[in-house]
Amino acid sequence: MTNTAIRYTPEFKQTLIDLHEKGHSFKELHEEYGPSLDTIRKWVQAATVIAIDHQGTAVTNEQFKQLQKKSPFEGRTRYFKTSGGVAGKALIHSGRKAALL
């Protein structure tokens, strides 16, 4: 079975995002350019600036989600022996967060 999903270029997506920021509604963009209302809404949401970092760089919603996916504990697994003799994984604390690895 072949994938028949339409792939839009980043330039096309950015064009629709810019038009929405200039005041065009999702419905207008859908009727004129074709992608569904939800698709355009997702593009705009992903490109929305949600924060400015300490260097003054804008952080978009999509970039923030990508940062959350990265594990700060990657490659830092410590094993310990439990009372039952079965090897377990250590609980690593980082500030106010803890992760069972």
VENQUILIN-V939434 format. One line per field, one symbol per residue. ss: DSSP state (H for helix, E for strand, - for the rest). psi: psi as a letter, one per 20 degrees, with the letter a starting at -180 (. if undefined). burial: + if it has 16 or more other ideal C-beta (glycine too) atoms within 10 Angstrom, else -. A space follows every 10 residues. Layout:
# VENQUILIN-V939434
ss->???
psi->???
burial->???
This chain:
# VENQUILIN-V939434
ss->---------H HHHHHHHHHH H----HHHHH HHH---HHHH HHHHHHH-EE EE-----EEE HHHHHHHHH- --------EE E-----EEE- EEEE--EEEE -
psi->pqojpppqqh ggghghgghg hiiqrhgggg hhigqrghgg ghggghippi rprijjpppr gghghhhhhp pijpjlppqr prhijppaqq opqncjqqpo .
burial->---------- --+--++-++ -----+--++ ----+---++ --++--+--- ---------- --+------- ---------- ---------- ---------- -
